[in-house]
Amino acid sequence: MPHRRRELLGFIVAGAVIVALPLATRNPYLLNVAVFIGLHSMIAIGLGLLLGFAGQISLGHAAFYGLGAYATGILTVHYHINPWLALVIGAAVTAVVAFLVGRPTLRLHGHYLAMATLGFGIIVRILFNEGGEFTGGPSGLPGIPHLALGPLVLRSDLHMYSLIWPLVLVQVVLSRHLLRSRLGRALRAIHDSEIAARSCAIDTGRHKLMIFVLSAIYASVAGSLFAHSISFVNPNPFSFMVSVELVVMVIVGGAATLWGPVIGAAVLTIVHQIIVQLGGLYEPIKDLDVVIFGLILVLMLLYQPQGLARLRLPRLGRLTGEGDDG
Amino acid sequence: MTASALLQFLLTGITVGSAYALVALGFTLIYNATGIINFAQGEFVVLGGLLFFTFAEVLHWPLAVALAAAVIIVALIAVIVERLAIRPLMDHPVLSRIIITIGLSVILRGSAKLIWGVDAHSVRPFSGDASLMIGGAALQVQYLWVMGLTALAVIAVRLFFDKTITGKAMQACAINAEAARLVGISVPRMVQASFALSAGISALAGAVIAPVTFASYDAGIVLGVKGFCGAIIGGLGNGLGAVLGGVLVGVLENLGVGLAPTGFAGLQDAFAFLILLLVLFLRPQGLLSRQRTEGV
């Protein structure tokens, strides 16, 4: 099958699954899990671009997720700004912050971004915790309004599902176009050989920075949607461990693939839910989650470093290699 | 701030800074041997502290035995980890090996939580909890232990690299692995030795600082980042620079907390990370190394 038709098939299958799920079940728990898979996918898609095509890791994406959540939370609760506007402002603020963090470190050759984002993520979490009444401190900020489309208030998980998953599809389409563009070709060149790319007059630092900022915006939008969905934020969902889990999602699914991050988000979110459920039956299992995520990451890197997307459907959604005539 | 208060912050800063210095040296050893930034470095420190707690406080082994056992076991763990997870990825991009150290750090931290629980464990000072008074500042005897053992470890590492054939071989690998291989040095074995040495001195840091800061399973991230910060300040890859950088981080952090208005104590760790970000932004080649033009 030609590459482009395979890619189209991927979108059709994904679209069909997205439409079919709420028709097949109205189980509130399953829909809630599907909403979280969607939110994690939104962040993982950006991280996948960063990791797979710019060759950089971020250990602070939970902080960008948190910045989006807190920005909309604070703007709507304290300043009564329209939630949609708050979401956009949050994304803009996050983009500026990501630019400031990424600019100095991505200019350097090597992996300074990983440590910088790790440090940044921990600072942001401390600020959420120590922010007093402004952020609600450790107990959090309640009373965040739901999003609304005209008279329709997006209150239920089904509403959020119907908002988030089309967005995920749009992101994947966007990734596809992005990687077919001049920027995408430049990024692939950087990934193959940064030196060769530079000698072709590709501004490697600038391209990596653009992807990093884009991935932060994705995370911020996901954070805003999260905050408006559960109408409450506290610092817990934005810890360092969450940043690590997001990286694990990308590795498990496959960084340099279109659908890999979505697959990884689904697998990891479901594994997390299984651990939580088993932990309800037998308490000590809960403490195993961190070890299990670490083991998944290590085993994937050792035995299937290309990710699950390449394992089961080896040629679907493939972005590089032969047949890649764009 | 009075002079004695300043001196107090300075002494505390140098003490915790000594521990950061050993962590920074640990980062440097693995970075030089492999090009990897080892995200599990902080976990080696934590394991050193927790194992020392078990041997000294629970099993009541003599001090020197408990210390040696903690260091050796952590070094062995590092050797096993290197063999199982790092070496198989030898031909993979550095990025994959860095990410795998993130996975390893998570596994080690999770395991420590399962074994030692979430509570911070207190460890008795090595030789009583007396303090000396210097210029109005209290100097705990344990502080002297920390500084003394750090100095001893740094000198020992220096002598190891300069005087022993293994040390020289490790240095050769760091300078040019391909050339080292050509003269008959087993590069994988030297990488393994670097992991053992790096983990051992990090475990030592964890054990000596435990009576000052408690031993707790989740301290690894913060200790790791502070040690890395020291390594960056010293110019990544520069061993002596890393040691001085680590001490500097400890001093700056404590002076920062001392000078900050009251009510900002919760921001102590944020302050350390701020130093890291500032160094990365302003002088990523380090304060202590001359500017290098980056070759391709």
Chai-1 contact restraints between the chains, C-beta under 6 A:
chainA,res_idxA,chainB,res_idxB,connection_type,confidence,min_distance_angstrom,max_distance_angstrom,comment,restraint_id
A,G55,B,L95,contact,1.0,0.0,6.0,A-B,restraint_1
A,P104,B,F281,contact,1.0,0.0,6.0,A-B,restraint_2
A,T105,B,L280,contact,1.0,0.0,6.0,A-B,restraint_3
A,L108,B,P284,contact,1.0,0.0,6.0,A-B,restraint_4
A,H109,B,E294,contact,1.0,0.0,6.0,A-B,restraint_5
A,H111,B,I37,contact,1.0,0.0,6.0,A-B,restraint_6
A,H111,B,I98,contact,1.0,0.0,6.0,A-B,restraint_7
A,Y112,B,L280,contact,1.0,0.0,6.0,A-B,restraint_8
A,M115,B,F228,contact,1.0,0.0,6.0,A-B,restraint_9
A,A116,B,L280,contact,1.0,0.0,6.0,A-B,restraint_10
A,G119,B,V225,contact,1.0,0.0,6.0,A-B,restraint_11
A,G119,B,F273,contact,1.0,0.0,6.0,A-B,restraint_12
A,G119,B,L276,contact,1.0,0.0,6.0,A-B,restraint_13
A,G119,B,L277,contact,1.0,0.0,6.0,A-B,restraint_14
A,I122,B,F273,contact,1.0,0.0,6.0,A-B,restraint_15
A,I123,B,A270,contact,1.0,0.0,6.0,A-B,restraint_16
A,I123,B,F273,contact,1.0,0.0,6.0,A-B,restraint_17
A,I126,B,A270,contact,1.0,0.0,6.0,A-B,restraint_18
A,E130,B,G266,contact,1.0,0.0,6.0,A-B,restraint_19
A,I195,B,V296,contact,1.0,0.0,6.0,A-B,restraint_20
A,F240,B,I221,contact,1.0,0.0,6.0,A-B,restraint_21
A,V244,B,V106,contact,1.0,0.0,6.0,A-B,restraint_22
A,D287,B,L114,contact,1.0,0.0,6.0,A-B,restraint_23
A,V290,B,V106,contact,1.0,0.0,6.0,A-B,restraint_24
A,V290,B,G110,contact,1.0,0.0,6.0,A-B,restraint_25
A,V291,B,I107,contact,1.0,0.0,6.0,A-B,restraint_26
A,V291,B,G110,contact,1.0,0.0,6.0,A-B,restraint_27
A,G294,B,G103,contact,1.0,0.0,6.0,A-B,restraint_28
A,G294,B,V106,contact,1.0,0.0,6.0,A-B,restraint_29
A,G294,B,I107,contact,1.0,0.0,6.0,A-B,restraint_30
A,L297,B,G103,contact,1.0,0.0,6.0,A-B,restraint_31
A,V298,B,A85,contact,1.0,0.0,6.0,A-B,restraint_32
A,V298,B,I100,contact,1.0,0.0,6.0,A-B,restraint_33
A,V298,B,G103,contact,1.0,0.0,6.0,A-B,restraint_34
A,L301,B,S96,contact,1.0,0.0,6.0,A-B,restraint_35
A,L301,B,I100,contact,1.0,0.0,6.0,A-B,restraint_36
A,L302,B,P88,contact,1.0,0.0,6.0,A-B,restraint_37
